[in-house]
């Protein structure tokens, strides 16, 4: 993944053949993209979504109207996101077994597991003078 500074507090993220803009809201910056915490919440919600929708599709269950909401709240000391809630909206009744399996699958998504078992993170500052 490559992240390129554009201007203000705006960046372009490139991965494979995809690009997206990350920015901060006005008046701090131009509000041309989601903030980093919003991207994290989107990663969690869509990861849960992939696992849920895969189950529904494989079991030939209806997918129309299924949606996902993600809420988050900040915490302090240190500054971070202290809480996520993912709501999975299924517009029909599930059996007890389907509900149990879907809950287990949603909680086993890669991003959820990563948040529950934080990875080691290294940050290297590389000084590369331009010739």
Wavefront OBJ file of the C-alpha trace (Angstrom):
o trace
v 0.000 0.000 0.000
v 1.305 3.447 -0.913
v 0.150 6.652 0.780
v 0.940 9.936 -0.946
v 0.598 13.342 0.702
v -1.490 15.697 -1.465
v -2.021 18.962 0.457
v -3.456 20.312 3.708
v -4.260 17.137 5.643
v -5.273 15.167 2.531
v -3.664 11.916 1.342
v -4.159 9.491 -1.516
v -4.065 5.798 -0.677
v -3.193 3.382 -3.491
v -3.510 -0.393 -3.296
v -3.468 -2.710 -6.326
v -5.593 -0.784 -8.892
v -7.616 1.139 -6.288
v -7.297 4.676 -4.944
v -9.072 6.603 -2.230
v -8.725 9.969 -0.545
v -8.299 10.351 3.203
v -8.897 13.815 4.620
v -10.111 15.708 7.681
v -13.449 17.540 7.963
v -13.836 21.276 7.398
v -12.651 23.689 8.722
v -9.469 21.680 9.480
v -9.113 20.503 5.865
v -11.198 20.008 2.713
v -13.428 17.086 3.809
v -12.739 15.240 0.544
v -12.590 11.777 2.097
v -13.122 9.768 5.229
v -10.879 10.285 8.229
v -8.506 7.502 9.348
v -10.828 6.482 12.239
v -13.781 6.377 9.829
v -11.775 4.089 7.553
v -11.054 1.820 10.501
v -14.775 1.653 11.313
v -15.530 0.996 7.627
v -12.956 -1.804 7.612
v -14.605 -3.437 10.612
v -18.138 -3.052 9.257
v -17.332 -4.317 5.777
v -15.257 -7.204 7.144
v -18.233 -8.292 9.251
v -20.353 -7.760 6.142
v -18.221 -10.067 4.010
v -18.560 -12.896 6.532
v -22.304 -12.382 6.995
v -23.085 -12.042 3.294
v -20.914 -15.043 2.399
v -22.981 -17.160 4.801
v -26.278 -15.846 3.420
v -25.194 -16.408 -0.177
v -23.787 -19.904 0.449
v -27.003 -20.902 2.218
v -29.226 -19.302 -0.438
v -30.830 -16.972 2.093
v -32.239 -13.576 1.058
v -29.717 -10.743 0.860
v -32.021 -7.919 -0.220
v -32.238 -5.224 2.429
v -29.370 -6.528 4.573
v -27.338 -3.591 5.863
v -24.705 -2.724 8.433
v -24.243 0.255 10.753
v -21.064 1.001 12.672
v -20.900 3.371 15.627
v -17.738 4.333 17.444
v -16.750 6.469 20.385
v -13.453 8.069 21.286
v -11.556 7.385 24.474
v -8.668 9.220 26.097
v -5.393 8.491 27.866
v -4.247 7.566 25.300
v -6.303 9.182 22.535
v -7.962 6.304 20.653
v -11.231 4.733 19.633
v -12.555 3.082 22.758
v -15.704 1.465 21.429
v -17.159 0.044 18.223
v -20.652 -1.318 17.718
v -21.562 -3.084 14.490
v -25.268 -3.581 13.899
v -26.267 -6.136 11.281
v -29.773 -5.497 9.961
v -31.451 -8.664 8.628
v -34.927 -7.842 7.286
v -36.415 -11.227 8.171
v -36.508 -13.693 11.056
v -33.573 -16.050 11.513
v -33.673 -19.453 13.140
v -31.779 -19.830 16.420
v -29.108 -21.838 14.593
v -28.713 -19.204 11.835
v -28.442 -16.441 14.460
v -25.789 -18.391 16.392
v -23.750 -19.176 13.274
v -23.980 -15.623 11.905
v -22.917 -14.114 15.230
v -19.954 -16.504 15.450
v -18.949 -15.773 11.855
v -19.258 -11.994 12.280
v -17.031 -12.150 15.359
v -14.441 -14.217 13.491
v -13.739 -11.697 10.731
v -10.107 -10.694 10.266
v -10.545 -7.061 11.372
v -12.563 -7.998 14.476
v -9.935 -10.558 15.466
v -7.157 -8.026 14.832
v -8.813 -5.468 17.107
v -9.205 -8.086 19.845
v -5.625 -9.313 19.446
v -3.678 -6.163 18.518
v -0.742 -6.715 16.204
v 2.723 -5.415 16.805
v 3.108 -2.104 14.963
v 6.480 -0.717 13.934
v 6.859 2.851 12.704
v 10.153 3.699 11.005
v 11.198 7.277 10.220
v 13.396 7.140 7.128
v 15.314 10.268 6.216
v 15.897 10.230 2.485
v 17.343 13.527 1.262
v 16.321 14.359 -2.313
v 19.334 14.859 -4.581
l 1 2 3 4 5 6 7 8 9 10 11 12 13 14 15 16 17 18 19 20 21 22 23 24 25 26 27 28 29 30 31 32 33 34 35 36 37 38 39 40 41 42 43 44 45 46 47 48 49 50 51 52 53 54 55 56 57 58 59 60 61 62 63 64 65 66 67 68 69 70 71 72 73 74 75 76 77 78 79 80 81 82 83 84 85 86 87 88 89 90 91 92 93 94 95 96 97 98 99 100 101 102 103 104 105 106 107 108 109 110 111 112 113 114 115 116 117 118 119 120 121 122 123 124 125 126 127 128 129 130 131
